[in-house]
Amino acid sequence: MDPVTAGALVTAVNAAVSGAGGEAGRRALESFGTLVRRVLRRGEGEGEPAGEPEPVAIPYDDGERLRQLADLLVERARQDPEFGRDLASWMREHGNPAGEADAVHNTIAGNARITGSVIQGRDFHGPISFG
C-alpha cells in the first residue's frame, strides 16, 4: 500500500468539501472528522466519549492549518499502522471529487514546445476544426 501524503490528503479533503452539499460529501466529512477525533483524542489521552461525538472543525478554508492537520494525520499514520490503513481507506473512498472517478486530467507541462494545435479533453461529440 502506498503511504498517504499530506498533499494527497489535503486534496482529498478539499474534494470532500466541494461535494459537501450532497449526502456523499456530508458522509465523507463526517468520517474524516471521526479520523481526526481519533488522533486528537489520543493526544489528550482520552477515548471516544459516550453518546454523540463532538464535531471537529476542519480548517478547510485555511490552507496552512489544513496542511498542518494533514501533516499530523500522516505522521500518526506512520506511527500507527491501523490508523494508517483507516486513513488510506478513507482516501481511496473519498479522494476524488464527486463525479470525477474516471476523470481525464490533460496536462502540457515542463519544457513542452507546442508548434501546432492541441486538443485535450474527453468524450468529444461533434466535429472539431481549426479555422
C-alpha positions in Angstrom: 0.0 0.0 0.0 1.3 3.4 -0.9 1.8 5.7 2.0 -0.6 8.6 2.4 1.0 12.0 1.8 -0.1 15.3 3.3 -0.6 16.8 -0.2 -2.8 14.0 -1.3 -4.8 14.2 1.9 -5.3 17.9 1.6 -6.6 17.3 -2.0 -8.9 14.6 -0.8 -10.3 16.8 2.0 -10.9 19.6 -0.5 -12.6 17.2 -2.8 -14.9 16.1 0.0 -15.6 19.7 1.0 -16.5 20.6 -2.6 -19.1 17.8 -2.5 -20.3 18.6 1.0 -23.6 19.9 -0.3 -24.7 16.4 -1.1 -25.1 13.3 1.0 -21.9 11.7 -0.1 -19.9 14.8 0.7 -21.5 15.1 4.1 -20.7 11.5 4.9 -17.1 12.0 3.7 -16.6 14.9 6.0 -18.2 13.1 9.0 -16.0 10.1 8.5 -12.9 12.4 8.2 -14.0 14.1 11.4 -14.0 10.7 13.1 -10.5 10.0 12.0 -9.3 13.5 13.2 -11.0 12.9 16.6 -9.1 9.6 16.9 -5.8 11.4 16.6 -6.7 14.5 18.7 -8.3 12.5 21.5 -5.4 10.1 21.6 -3.1 13.1 22.0 -5.2 14.1 25.1 -5.2 10.6 26.5 -9.0 10.2 26.0 -11.1 7.7 24.2 -14.3 8.5 22.3 -16.8 9.9 24.7 -20.1 8.0 25.3 -23.0 9.3 23.2 -22.9 11.6 20.3 -19.3 12.5 19.2 -18.4 16.2 19.3 -17.9 17.8 15.9 -14.4 18.6 14.7 -13.8 21.9 13.0 -11.9 21.0 9.9 -9.9 24.1 8.7 -10.7 23.5 5.0 -10.9 27.3 4.4 -7.4 27.8 5.8 -4.8 26.2 3.6 -1.9 26.4 6.2 -3.9 24.9 9.1 -5.4 22.2 6.8 -1.8 21.3 5.8 -0.7 21.2 9.4 -3.6 18.9 10.2 -2.7 16.7 7.2 0.9 16.5 8.4 -0.3 15.4 11.9 -2.5 12.7 10.4 0.2 11.4 8.1 2.7 11.3 11.0 0.1 9.4 13.1 -0.5 7.0 10.2 3.3 6.3 10.1 3.3 5.5 13.8 0.0 3.6 14.0 -0.5 1.0 11.2 -4.2 0.5 12.0 -4.8 4.3 11.7 -2.7 4.3 8.5 -4.9 1.6 7.0 -8.1 3.6 8.0 -6.7 6.8 6.6 -5.7 5.2 3.3 -9.1 3.6 3.1 -10.8 7.0 3.6 -8.6 8.4 0.8 -9.5 5.6 -1.6 -13.2 6.1 -0.9 -13.3 9.9 -0.9 -10.1 11.0 -2.7 -11.7 12.1 -5.9 -14.2 14.9 -6.3 -17.8 13.6 -6.8 -18.2 12.6 -10.4 -14.5 12.6 -11.2 -13.7 8.9 -10.5 -12.9 8.3 -14.2 -11.9 11.9 -15.0 -9.2 12.6 -17.5 -6.7 15.2 -16.5 -4.8 16.5 -19.6 -1.6 18.3 -19.0 1.1 20.0 -21.0 3.9 20.8 -18.7 7.6 21.2 -18.3 9.6 22.3 -21.3 6.9 21.3 -23.8 7.0 23.2 -27.1 3.7 23.4 -28.8 4.1 24.1 -32.5 0.6 23.3 -33.6 -3.0 23.0 -32.4 -3.7 20.9 -29.3 -7.0 19.4 -28.2 -7.3 17.9 -24.8 -10.4 16.6 -23.3 -12.6 13.6 -23.0 -15.8 12.3 -24.8 -15.9 14.8 -27.6 -19.1 14.9 -29.6 -19.3 16.5 -33.0 -16.7 17.9 -35.3 -13.6 19.7 -34.3 -12.0 22.1 -36.7 -9.3 24.7 -36.7 -10.2 27.7 -38.9 
